[in-house]
Amino acid sequence: KTTKKEGSLMKDYTEKTIFIGVDVHKKTYALAAICDGVLVKRDTIKADPQVLITYLKKRFGTGTIKTAYEAGFCGFYLHRALEAAEIKNIVVHAAAIEVSNDRVKTDKRDSLKIAIHLSQGRLKGIHVPTVEREDQRTITRLRDTFCRERTRITCQIKSLLYLHGFIPADDKKRASEKWINSLSKYEMTPGVKFAIEKFVTMWIEFNQKIKEIDIELKSQAIKDRATDVVYQSAPGIGPTSARILANELGDLQQFENERQLSSFVGVTPSEHSSGEHVRQGHITKQGKPILRKILVQAAWTAIRYDKELRFVYNRIATRAGCKRAIIAIARKLIGRIRACFVKETLYEARDLPKVQCLPDELVA
């Protein structure tokens, strides 16, 4: 059935659901629309949320519109614009979309694949943070960027010092303001001195910016004290780590279970099984690397103060090695933190059950 509208024949989608797959790029949106299992429209439009909304309302406004696109560089601005226009949208993880063996990959095919999976109910949307949480997250991510830049400059300084014989190859001194100031004691040629001074200036600038960010994070922590207190109650998690975890993961209520949380953080082992053979490989490493770094560092501290975690670590390390064991502890640690949020309690170190108690020399 078609209707005459604005001088053109438009299809009537009354009481029908139209599934739209959107392949998002910087300059264009590639669209594919499916209704009743049939591809009804394909198009490429300008990458602008309002242009997309106008396009969808004009062509499919008489029906129920459902859209989906992959999470990526565009963030959640498009999602919020679609939801505000009463268009039901989900943002999906790119890894959650099935990959075919087809060697041809184009924007049109990607949008069609999203539309097909959406129409068949095979896509699940990721958690979309609030505008406030996303705004706070910007600060901690900026800190991580500046820390990596400071580390890069440190490596360049040490490389230059080693190149000219000022430090040995196995120098393990940590970069600090005291170490940076001590570089002036070396007698350098003019060219090397000029280069070191420029690197030192950059290092000091980034170090100062990180201090300013830390002050801002303290302000965030005061406003978000309820979340911070729970994270900091866990062993090995300090104020900065707690802020990063809080901004990236929130109060963990969006995760239905511990397995879903571990998968999001990327500390679950990959698996390649067939028949009776079960093969587990390295961890998936999904999510932000900074989260895994914090959890692993906290896990090393946790096994010192939590006897139950220390027992689990020793048991796994005996048969699988220290690296796999500490990843398992990191997985258990974030799971316990989630339980604290669910039960509205603080983290408490656990002792070994009496049936599992071992002599201290075996547990240590």
Secondary structure, 3 states (H helix, E strand, C coil): CEEEECCEEEECCCCCEEEEEEEECCCEEEEEEEECCEEEEEEEEECCHHHHHHHHHHHHCCCEEEEEEECCCCCCHHHHHHHHCCCEEEEECHHHCCCCCCCCCCHHHHHHHHHHHHHCCCCCCCCCCCHHHHHHHHHHHHHHHHHHHHHHHHHHHHHHHHHCCCCCCCCCCCCCHHHHHHHHHCCCCHHHHHHHHHHHHHHHHHHHHHHHHHHHHHHHHHHCHHHHHHHHHCCCCCHHHHHHHHHHHCCCCCCCCHHHHHHHHCCCEEECCECCECCEEEECCCCCHHHHHHHHHHHHHHHHHCHHHHHHHHHHHHHHCHHHHHHHHHHHHHHHHHHHHHHCCCCCCCCCCHHHCCCHHHHC
